């Protein structure tokens, strides 16, 4: 692949974590309390299990991650840094828990 396209921009859960993608109808700014995050995580109409890797991640994509110990993080993809001359590609997330 050309250097500008060689990063798939996907990720997956690891170490016993569960990853969910969040519907585009959900606003990161509207979820402010731990109880709201738990409610969203449990809502199968707005939070969807990711099996394997995510689809291509874009700025604004929302995710929920439940760790093996039970902590739930709400992630907003606030930036994606793509490099063409090194392996420093990365996501930048704004996190609520």
Secondary structure, 3 states (H helix, E strand, C coil): CCHHHCCCCCCCCCCCCEEEEECCCCCHHHCCCHHHHHHHHHCCCCEEECCCCCCCCCCCCEEEEECCCCCEEEEEEEEEECCCCCCCCEEEEEEEC
